[in-house]
Amino acid sequence: MKTLFTFFAATFLITTLHAKIVYLNNELEEPIISENLYTNWSDAYAAVSKGDTIYVAGSNFGYGDIELDKTVYIYGPGYFLDENLNTQVNKKIAKFSWIYLNNGAEGTHIQGLTMMNRTSEIIIRNNVDDIIIEGCYIPKIQ
């Protein structure tokens, strides 16, 4: 039993050590010096594998639509940042138009993003489950 526990603990440790962290900031100009820093969503998403993390910087520009077909963790700065003075140095939000969750996106965690306008939506396709969406601002559709 002790050997089995050690095996599972070592397996968990090895798999979590390989998780990659990528940063997305569309206000930066090319060329980027860091290999894990991207200026557009498609390049950042292409650079991650299942279980990796994307940190999205607040920006004056929207990031557009995103489509997910693998498990990723996406963290933005949050919303109402100018009302909560002690939360962030940069008071810009990370704005997205539409978020599509497709097969393979099971287990995805999305936090701190802002949907751009009242027509923006998060679409879950093909009964994708085990999705966590928290701390995001989604305007009320009228």
NORZIUR-V955865 format. One record per backbone hydrogen bond with DSSP energy under -0.5 kcal/mol. CO is the residue of the C=O (numbers start at 0). NH is the residue of the N-H. Records with the same first field share a line. If there is no record, write none. Layout:
CO = NH  NH
This chain:
0 = 4
1 = 5
2 = 6
3 = 7
4 = 8
5 = 9
6 = 10
7 = 11
8 = 12
9 = 13
10 = 14
11 = 15
12 = 16
13 = 17
15 = 18
19 = 52
21 = 54
22 = 37
23 = 56
24 = 27
33 = 36
35 = 22
37 = 24
39 = 43
40 = 44
41 = 45
42 = 46
43 = 47
44 = 47
48 = 51
51 = 72
52 = 21
53 = 55  74
54 = 23  56
63 = 96
65 = 99
67 = 101
69 = 71
70 = 50  51
71 = 73  108
72 = 53  74
73 = 110
74 = 55
79 = 82  83
82 = 84
83 = 86  87
88 = 90
92 = 58  94
93 = 113
94 = 62
95 = 115
97 = 65
98 = 122
99 = 67  101
100 = 124
101 = 104
104 = 107
107 = 131
108 = 73
109 = 133
110 = 75
111 = 77
112 = 136
113 = 95
116 = 119
120 = 98  122
121 = 123
122 = 100  124
124 = 127
128 = 106
129 = 106
130 = 132
131 = 109
133 = 111
135 = 137
136 = 114  138
